[in-house]
Amino acid sequence: MTADATSIGSDEAGKGPVLGPMVAAAVRGAPEQIPDRVDDSKQLSVAVREEIARTLRGQSDVAVGVAVIGTERIDDAETDMNSLTVAAHAEAVAAVAQEGDALLADAGDVSESRFAERLRDGVADAGTSIDVRAEHGADTRDPLVAAASVVAKVRRDALIGELDAEYDEYGPIGSGYPSDPQTRSFLRRYVGETGELPACARSSWSTSADVLAAAEQSSLSEF
């Protein structure tokens, strides 16, 4: 890592939900250019996250990259979430990286070093060589990673909002996480009325399988 290397932070949002995409973001710039209120996106209100994202995108000396991994890709049996998380970070980072930059990523693997190595290779495959470190919890310690966390969360929330409007007849869809009662109610209602999962659902998730099984059992009971 060179002393004058521009820093990049990267993080993702939506790795675990049963509904909607996973989104990764990268923010390139100097740490002092990041708004003081930035923090792990989960600790900020919706309004503050959106304001920070607008501020970041409005600065000419800050670059923002975003990658979206849809449900169809997530459900592909030929891949896995660790590989997709690497791919998402790499795509977002490659959109803003310049040769010799230094990246700190929030580690999306139990092994920080393995995630860093795979991410470095992914960005190199896109044509740029950078120095990469990955740390668990980096979004709570580093302003650029925290900024990337905010951008990723804001983009995913916007996409969930679009899905909520699309499925208004069966909604609200909630946050998309399996623990959200609104999300589970939406899935039960949709499957109960249509007999299939919505396109926005990750069919490979156990929650989806549980909802389908419950609907089938209910139909058998009624029969």
C-alpha positions in Angstrom: 0.0 0.0 0.0 1.5 3.3 -1.0 1.3 6.3 1.4 -0.6 8.4 -1.0 -3.0 5.7 -2.3 -6.6 6.7 -2.4 -8.8 4.7 -0.2 -11.9 2.6 -1.1 -14.4 1.1 1.3 -16.8 -1.6 0.3 -19.7 -3.4 2.0 -23.0 -5.2 1.1 -26.6 -5.2 2.2 -29.2 -7.9 1.9 -27.1 -11.1 2.1 -29.6 -12.9 4.3 -33.2 -11.8 3.2 -35.6 -14.2 1.6 -36.9 -11.4 -0.6 -35.1 -9.1 -3.0 -31.6 -8.6 -4.2 -28.2 -8.3 -2.5 -26.6 -5.0 -3.1 -22.9 -4.1 -2.7 -21.4 -0.6 -2.8 -17.9 0.9 -2.9 -17.0 4.4 -2.0 -13.7 5.9 -3.2 -12.2 9.1 -1.7 -10.4 10.4 1.4 -11.8 9.5 4.8 -12.1 13.2 5.7 -14.6 13.7 2.9 -17.1 11.3 4.5 -19.9 13.0 6.5 -19.3 12.9 10.3 -22.6 11.2 11.0 -21.7 8.1 8.9 -21.8 4.9 10.8 -22.8 1.3 10.2 -26.0 1.7 8.2 -28.0 -0.4 10.5 -27.5 2.1 13.3 -28.9 5.1 11.3 -32.4 6.2 10.5 -33.7 6.0 7.0 -33.7 9.8 6.6 -30.1 10.1 7.7 -28.9 7.2 5.5 -30.6 8.8 2.5 -29.1 12.2 3.3 -25.6 10.7 3.6 -26.0 8.9 0.3 -27.1 12.0 -1.5 -24.2 14.0 0.0 -21.7 11.3 -1.1 -23.0 11.2 -4.7 -23.0 15.0 -4.8 -19.3 15.3 -4.1 -17.1 15.5 -7.2 -14.1 14.0 -5.4 -16.0 11.0 -4.1 -16.8 8.1 -6.4 -19.6 5.6 -5.7 -20.0 2.2 -7.3 -23.0 -0.2 -6.8 -23.6 -3.8 -7.8 -27.0 -5.6 -7.6 -27.2 -9.4 -7.4 -30.8 -10.5 -8.2 -32.7 -13.4 -6.9 -32.3 -15.5 -10.0 -28.5 -15.3 -9.7 -28.7 -16.1 -5.9 -30.8 -19.2 -6.6 -28.4 -20.5 -9.2 -27.3 -23.9 -8.0 -23.9 -23.4 -9.6 -22.9 -20.7 -7.1 -23.0 -19.8 -3.4 -23.5 -16.7 -1.3 -19.8 -16.4 -0.4 -18.9 -16.3 -4.1 -21.7 -14.0 -4.9 -20.7 -11.6 -2.1 -17.1 -11.5 -3.5 -18.5 -10.9 -7.0 -20.8 -8.1 -5.8 -18.0 -6.3 -4.0 -15.7 -6.8 -7.0 -18.2 -5.3 -9.4 -18.9 -2.3 -7.2 -15.2 -1.7 -6.5 -14.1 -2.1 -10.1 -16.5 0.6 -11.1 -14.5 3.2 -9.1 -11.0 1.7 -8.6 -7.9 3.1 -10.1 -4.5 1.3 -10.3 -2.7 1.2 -7.0 -5.7 2.1 -4.8 -6.1 0.6 -1.4 -9.4 -1.1 -0.5 -10.8 -2.1 2.9 -13.8 -4.4 2.6 -16.2 -5.6 5.3 -15.3 -9.3 5.2 -18.2 -11.4 3.7 -16.5 -14.7 4.7 -15.5 -16.3 8.0 -11.9 -16.0 6.7 -10.9 -12.4 6.2 -7.8 -13.3 4.3 -9.6 -15.6 1.9 -12.2 -12.9 1.2 -9.5 -10.3 0.6 -7.7 -12.6 -1.8 -10.8 -13.5 -3.8 -11.8 -9.9 -3.9 -8.4 -8.7 -5.1 -8.5 -11.3 -7.9 -12.0 -10.3 -8.8 -11.1 -6.6 -9.3 -7.9 -7.7 -11.1 -10.0 -9.7 -13.5 -11.9 -6.5 -14.3 -8.6 -4.8 -15.2 -7.4 -3.0 -12.1 -4.7 -4.0 -9.6 -5.3 -2.8 -6.1 -4.3 -3.6 -2.5 -7.1 -5.3 -0.6 -7.7 -5.9 3.1 -10.9 -7.4 4.6 -12.0 -7.1 8.2 -15.1 -8.3 10.0 -17.0 -5.3 11.4 -15.1 -2.8 9.3 -18.3 -0.9 8.7 -18.3 0.1 12.4 -14.7 1.3 12.4 -13.8 2.8 9.0 -15.6 5.8 7.6 -15.3 4.7 3.9 -16.6 1.2 4.6 -19.4 2.7 6.7 -20.2 5.0 3.8 -20.4 2.0 1.5 -22.7 0.3 4.0 -25.0 3.3 3.9 -25.0 3.5 0.1 -25.7 -0.3 -0.2 -28.5 -0.1 2.3 -30.2 2.9 0.7 -30.1 1.3 -2.8 -31.5 -2.0 -1.4 -34.3 -0.2 0.5 -35.2 1.6 -2.7 -35.4 -1.7 -4.6 -37.5 -3.2 -1.8 -39.8 -0.1 -2.1 -40.3 -0.8 -5.8 -41.1 -4.5 -5.0 -43.6 -3.3 -2.4 -45.4 -1.3 -5.0 -45.2 -4.1 -7.5 -46.8 -6.6 -5.1 -49.2 -4.1 -3.6 -52.1 -6.6 -4.0 -50.4 -9.0 -1.6 -48.3 -6.6 0.5 -46.9 -5.0 2.4 -43.8 -7.1 1.8 -41.9 -5.8 4.8 -38.1 -5.7 4.9 -37.6 -9.0 3.1 -35.9 -10.7 6.1 -37.3 -14.1 7.3 -37.7 -12.7 10.8 -40.0 -10.0 9.6 -43.7 -10.9 10.3 -44.8 -8.8 7.3 -42.5 -10.6 5.0 -43.7 -14.0 6.2 -47.4 -12.9 5.9 -46.8 -11.6 2.4 -45.2 -14.9 1.3 -48.1 -17.0 2.9 -50.7 -14.7 1.2 -49.0 -14.8 -2.2 -48.4 -18.5 -2.2 -51.9 -19.2 -0.8 -53.5 -17.3 -3.6 -51.2 -18.2 -6.5 -49.8 -21.5 -5.6 -46.2 -20.4 -6.3 -43.5 -18.1 -4.9 -43.2 -14.5 -6.2 -40.3 -13.8 -8.5 -38.8 -11.6 -5.8 -38.4 -14.6 -3.4 -35.2 -16.6 -3.1 -36.6 -20.0 -3.8 -33.5 -21.7 -2.5 -34.0 -20.2 1.0 -35.5 -22.5 3.7 -38.2 -19.9 4.4 -39.5 -20.2 0.9 -39.5 -24.0 1.2 -41.4 -23.8 4.5 -44.1 -21.5 3.1 -44.6 -23.8 0.1 -44.8 -26.9 2.3 -47.3 -25.2 4.6 -49.5 -24.2 1.7 -49.4 -27.7 0.3 -50.3 -29.2 3.7 -53.2 -26.7 4.1 -54.5 -27.7 0.6 -54.3 -31.4 1.6 -56.2 -30.7 4.8 -58.9 -28.8 3.0 -59.2 -31.7 0.4 
